Amino acid sequence: MPQRRVRGRLSALLSERISGQILSELNITDADRLPLAGGINAPDPARYVPLYEAKMIHQFDHRWATFDGADSRDLTPREKADPDFEPTPRYWVPEAEVADRLRARNWTRDWLIGLRGITNATNERTIISCLWPYSGVGNSCHVWLIDKKVSSRQIAGLYGSMCSLALDYVARQKVGGLNLNFFYVEQFPVLPPSCYVESDLADIRQIPAVPRRGSRL
């Protein structure tokens, strides 16, 4: 398929701009302008949310890793089996700051979707895409803010496409080095919303609202 057509299809699914810079200002190196807090507990549940990093997510798993102090580790089977267990971030960021920046870009959903911004040819999978709870995001993740006219079920279709072996095979041929830049992502074979008919989406349930960790319920 010509590259121009592939790029056009992805552009049809995502909003006008793939928003990698949406939360890049909340990245780990931004401590001089943004108050960051570390530790197991948020300093004030009404004011801080986790700062997600790429190592914390995996395909279909927003609880892939957690932090013990400054070091990260994979969750244990016992922790994975506990539905109430939540991973601990390395840093927390002000919820109001996250809310303001997302609101400025018309994002109103209680979750985020994107992919790791780093990869490696030696990894089992080249593309690690994930859907995770509302939070701050470090610069090691690319966040997609998708147009409101795209339904949650269609976004679930996108999620499935990004985690497919077919897409990963193409990505493995294209990506060189460790950085998964946007010009790579725009070339991936992703189906546009028009390709998903109702029968394709019938078994997909509406993505539920995810309680914001660090917020008062």
C-alpha positions in Angstrom: 0.0 0.0 0.0 1.4 3.4 -0.9 2.8 5.3 2.1 0.6 8.3 1.4 -2.6 6.2 1.7 -1.5 4.7 5.0 -0.7 8.1 6.4 -4.1 9.3 5.3 -5.9 6.5 7.0 -4.2 7.0 10.3 -4.9 10.8 10.1 -8.6 9.9 9.5 -8.7 8.0 12.7 -6.7 10.3 15.0 -7.4 14.0 15.6 -5.7 16.6 13.4 -2.5 16.3 15.4 -1.1 13.2 17.1 -0.6 14.8 20.4 2.8 13.7 21.6 3.4 17.0 23.1 0.2 17.0 25.1 1.8 15.9 28.3 5.4 16.2 27.4 5.5 19.4 29.5 4.7 17.2 32.5 7.8 15.1 31.8 10.4 14.0 34.4 12.8 16.7 33.5 10.3 19.5 34.1 10.9 19.8 37.9 12.1 23.4 37.6 8.7 24.5 36.4 6.3 21.9 37.8 6.1 20.6 41.3 6.8 16.8 41.4 6.3 14.6 44.4 7.8 11.2 45.0 6.9 8.3 47.3 4.2 5.7 47.7 1.3 8.0 48.6 0.1 11.1 46.9 0.8 14.2 49.1 -2.8 15.3 48.8 -5.4 13.1 47.2 -7.3 16.1 45.9 -4.3 17.6 44.1 -2.0 15.0 42.7 -2.2 12.1 40.1 0.4 9.5 39.0 3.0 10.3 36.4 2.9 7.3 34.1 6.1 6.2 32.4 6.6 3.8 29.5 8.0 1.0 31.7 4.7 0.9 33.6 2.5 -0.2 30.7 2.3 -3.1 28.3 -0.2 -4.5 25.8 -3.6 -4.7 27.4 -2.0 -4.0 30.8 -1.7 -0.7 32.6 -0.4 -2.4 35.6 2.7 -3.9 34.1 5.3 -2.4 36.5 5.4 -0.4 39.7 8.1 1.5 41.6 9.7 0.6 44.9 11.4 3.8 45.7 13.6 4.9 42.7 13.6 1.4 41.2 10.9 -0.2 39.1 9.9 -3.9 39.0 7.2 -6.0 37.4 4.1 -6.7 39.4 4.0 -10.1 41.1 1.2 -12.6 40.2 -0.4 -12.0 43.6 -0.5 -8.2 42.9 -1.9 -8.9 39.4 -4.6 -11.1 40.9 -5.7 -8.3 43.3 -8.2 -6.0 41.4 -7.6 -3.2 44.0 -3.9 -3.1 43.6 -2.6 0.0 41.9 1.0 0.5 40.7 3.0 3.2 42.4 4.6 5.8 40.2 8.0 7.3 40.7 6.5 10.8 40.6 3.1 12.5 41.2 2.0 15.6 39.4 -0.7 18.2 40.2 -4.1 17.0 38.9 -5.2 20.6 38.1 -2.2 21.0 35.7 -3.1 17.7 33.9 -6.8 18.7 33.8 -6.0 22.2 32.4 -3.8 20.9 29.6 -6.2 18.1 28.6 -9.2 20.5 28.7 -7.3 22.9 26.5 -7.2 20.2 23.8 -10.9 19.2 24.3 -10.1 15.8 25.9 -12.9 14.9 28.4 -12.5 11.1 28.7 -11.4 9.6 32.0 -8.6 7.5 30.4 -5.7 7.9 28.0 -4.5 5.8 25.1 -1.1 5.8 23.4 2.1 3.8 23.2 5.6 3.6 24.4 7.9 6.0 22.8 10.9 3.7 23.0 11.4 0.3 21.5 14.2 -2.2 20.5 14.6 -4.7 17.7 15.5 -7.4 20.3 12.1 -7.0 22.1 9.5 -9.6 21.5 7.1 -6.9 20.3 8.1 -3.7 18.6 5.0 -1.7 19.4 3.6 -1.5 22.9 0.2 0.2 22.9 -1.9 0.6 26.0 -5.0 2.3 27.5 -4.4 3.6 31.0 -6.2 5.6 33.7 -6.4 9.4 33.6 -3.0 10.6 34.8 0.1 12.7 34.0 2.4 11.1 31.4 6.2 11.2 31.0 8.0 11.9 27.8 8.6 8.2 27.3 5.0 7.7 26.2 3.2 9.1 23.2 -0.4 10.1 24.0 -3.2 10.2 21.4 -6.0 12.6 21.8 -8.7 11.3 19.4 -11.5 13.4 18.0 -14.7 13.3 19.9 -16.6 12.0 16.9 -14.7 8.7 17.1 -16.6 6.5 19.5 -15.1 4.5 22.4 -15.9 1.3 20.5 -14.0 2.5 17.4 -11.1 3.5 19.7 -11.2 -0.1 21.0 -10.8 -1.1 17.4 -7.8 1.1 17.1 -6.4 -0.4 20.2 -6.8 -3.9 18.8 -5.1 -2.8 15.6 -2.1 -1.4 17.4 -1.7 -4.6 19.4 -2.0 -6.9 16.4 0.8 -9.1 15.1 0.2 -7.8 11.5 0.9 -4.2 12.6 3.9 -5.3 14.7 5.4 -7.2 11.7 5.2 -4.0 9.6 6.6 -1.9 12.4 9.5 -4.3 12.8 10.5 -3.7 9.2 10.3 0.1 9.5 11.6 1.0 12.9 15.3 1.5 13.4 17.0 2.4 16.6 15.3 2.9 20.0 13.0 5.9 19.4 9.5 5.4 18.0 9.1 8.7 16.3 5.8 9.9 14.9 6.8 9.6 11.3 7.0 5.8 11.9 3.6 5.7 13.6 2.0 7.6 10.7 3.1 4.7 8.3 1.6 1.9 10.3 -1.4 0.0 8.7 -4.2 1.1 11.0 -7.8 0.7 9.9 -9.9 3.9 9.9 -13.3 4.1 11.7 -15.2 3.5 8.5 -13.7 0.0 8.3 -15.5 -1.1 11.5 -19.1 -2.0 10.9 -21.6 -2.6 13.7 -21.1 -6.3 13.6 -17.4 -5.9 14.1 -18.0 -3.8 17.2 -20.9 -5.7 18.6 -18.8 -7.6 21.2 -17.0 -4.5 22.4 -18.4 -3.0 25.5 -18.3 0.7 26.2 -15.0 1.6 27.9 -16.0 2.4 31.5 -15.0 5.4 33.4 -11.8 4.7 35.3 -11.6 6.2 38.8 -8.8 8.7 38.9 -6.2 7.6 41.3 -5.3 10.4 43.6 -8.8 12.0 43.2 -11.5 11.9 45.8 -14.3 9.6 44.7 
